Amino acid sequence: MNGNGRAASPGSCIGEPSPARTSRLMVAVCLIAGAVAWARLGGEYAERMRPSPEDSPDFYQDWASARNHLNELPIYSPHDMTMPLYLGRPQADWERDIMYNAHPPTSVLLALPFTRFSLPDAVLAWNLVMLAAIVGALAITASQLPELRALFLPVAVLLPFCLPIYGNFQQGQLTFLLVFLITAAWALDRSGRSGLAGVLIGAAAAVKLFPAYLVVAFATRGRWRGVVAAALAFGVLTLVTAAVLGVGAYLDYWRIVLPSMEKFRSYAFNLSFFGFWHKLFDPASERGWVRPLWFSPGLALHGTMLSDLAITAFVALAVRRSQTREDRDTAFAMAITAMLLVSPVTWDYSLPLLLVSLAIAARGAMASRWLPALLIPVMITFGLPQMKVMEVLLAGEAPRIASPAFMLGVPSFSFYAILVLFGILASCWARAVGSHDPATPALARDDPRP
């Protein structure tokens, strides 16, 4: 039986968990390991939730821009001007890679209520909000997928081992807010409320542009209410932001900030298609350190475009051919995974956005003999600190020039893991769709509402 009380189709990736599949020994081991992890790392997490006064975590960008607005300065004033003003020290050399706040104006709007606090207290308050957001996203996922209930406790206690979780709190990132919005949008969409789901996708896109990619899932299925709602939510938030911060904030973001961000796209640890193709054929921002396989900016650009188009076409096909709620779950999870691959820049702290994708893949793996052998390494890879792994392999000594073989190694592990996750979801979707009786009308296959 699946989570909706229906018998799973033969060959489907959906299955009811059994004691044999959820080993008590595994749960016990996870609980012990998690207890040790929380005892060992809990204090460090608590310390990182509130940085020291001289630190400049990622949240500094939005906090400083919000203070610029209160002080009648340009929102996107350079950090070498704002750090002496707000931190009482000059910008350090290692901080000069980021000259301006890299986030859209709506992110600055969200930071306005936190300007009443000093930076350490503002980061702490922000992190508490983000903690509530990720807990909320986990709760939504658990409520929507009761068949995975036995897995949530082991996963929760093992979270301290996950570097992207730690990194988000350390830097005061807003990723968990996006995780909550996208997870809630998925839950609403699977219950037929595509309009409200579109509102949340539009809000997420206003905060960070790349979630707008998920509109593909609405448009391909003909859920135009969701598309229109996403556009309206994005437009309303943009107008509100412009009314509060001024139109000049958007003009500066377009003319000054976006061009300064181009260099990050070809960084070695960019996990998107753009990062993969460019570090092999056009490592523009790291030409003194990375040796390309073959220097060809055209090949890097066209490889990126073809990869983006190919995976988007596959997502569109999956969405269009999905007939049951389980099919649509898997197609939406594929869209979320593809979203990170087609984004110009995807860092390791973006990986929590795959919460729904991992949950749907885990549901499929429970009815398969070989999928767990792929999914477990994927989850381990997502939790590993790639930079630390690379330092261990290099014995702490960075190579003078990184070869293509090296760049295809550790710096690409998480990129491969995202691809494998997409492949797992595609396999689940193909098996489930292939098992449907073509004579059964689509509306009879667990469709909540059109």
Number of C-alpha atoms within 10 A of each C-alpha: 13 17 16 14 7 10 12 18 18 13 17 21 29 29 21 16 17 11 8 7 11 14 12 12 9 12 16 12 13 18 18 14 16 21 16 15 16 17 12 12 15 14 11 13 17 13 14 22 23 23 21 13 12 13 13 19 20 18 25 24 23 26 27 27 31 27 21 18 20 14 10 10 13 18 26 29 18 18 22 17 12 22 18 12 12 17 17 11 12 13 17 10 7 7 11 12 11 16 18 22 27 18 19 23 28 26 22 26 21 16 21 17 13 19 18 11 13 14 25 20 18 22 27 23 17 22 24 14 14 23 16 14 20 22 14 19 23 20 15 17 23 17 13 17 18 15 20 20 13 17 15 16 13 18 14 14 18 19 16 22 18 18 17 22 22 20 17 25 30 23 21 27 21 23 21 27 21 25 25 26 25 27 28 21 22 27 21 17 24 21 15 17 19 25 21 19 28 32 23 27 30 31 28 25 25 25 23 18 15 17 23 20 18 24 21 20 26 24 17 16 17 14 20 16 18 25 24 18 21 29 20 16 21 24 15 15 18 20 15 13 22 17 10 13 22 16 14 13 21 20 11 16 20 12 10 15 21 15 10 16 16 14 13 19 24 28 22 22 24 25 30 28 27 26 28 28 22 27 30 25 23 25 27 18 17 18 14 11 14 24 21 22 15 12 15 14 16 12 16 23 16 13 18 22 15 12 16 19 13 12 19 21 13 16 26 22 15 25 26 17 18 22 21 19 18 28 23 23 23 32 28 28 28 32 26 25 25 24 24 24 27 23 20 19 22 23 15 21 22 21 21 21 23 22 21 28 25 21 20 26 29 22 23 25 23 21 19 17 8 10 19 17 11 15 19 13 13 20 16 13 18 23 22 17 16 19 12 12 14 17 12 11 12 11 9 11 10 12 11 9 13 17 15 16 12 15 20 16 11 19 21 20 19 26 26 19 20 23 17 16 24 25 15 25 28 20 17 28 28 19 19 24 22 14 15 17 11 9 6 10 9 15 12 10 15 13 16 14 11 11
